């Protein structure tokens, strides 16, 4: 029994790919990407999902009432029996009704060390430009619970990444993104393990998965201590 995860993405979906590689192509994974939702039909994330036969849908947002977007999103999440929602480059505000329905079971990855460099309008290269302008020598991704305010939910995990003297927003973004690809699957796995730890069998299977995921993953996962999902 693995936790069924939905990924919401607007863009290229490299974080989605990291999760697909970690979970969907490996036996005994503690989590599975079981649904992908995007707000735009050009999102590369949709292709990445379909390539592995993961159901992928567009829920348009522009010009639609929030209640309609919420109803479509909740219908998909319920129909696919989703236990955990991971935002990965989703550039829309998730409707409040969806956030409430998945409170404590919806997470986001942000490419800077929150609570700094977050909030409305802080996405993409704007985040990395702000880090460079601040003179900070350390940055890195944060994974946090999603609440109704941008980037304000409780932080679950962070991973420091150095800022180098000759960095541009692009070189910094690329270095942080590589770390995102390691961190996000580990956090999702930790959350999934938390959800299933009362069931002996899935937990044993999950540690088998960890040995395959990354040589150091089993050690690192103990550093991530999410609160129970429910
Ligand atoms: C990542 O930098 C993530 O931190 C931010 O959006 C970007 C998504 O990139 N929330 P990708 O679509 O996963 O490649």
Boltz pocket constraint, residues with backbone or C-beta under 6 A from the ligand:
constraints:
  - pocket:
      binder: B
      contacts: [[A, 9], [A, 11], [A, 12], [A, 13], [A, 14], [A, 15], [A, 16], [A, 87], [A, 88], [A, 89], [A, 90], [A, 109], [A, 110], [A, 111], [A, 124], [A, 141], [A, 177], [A, 180]]
      max_distance: 6.0
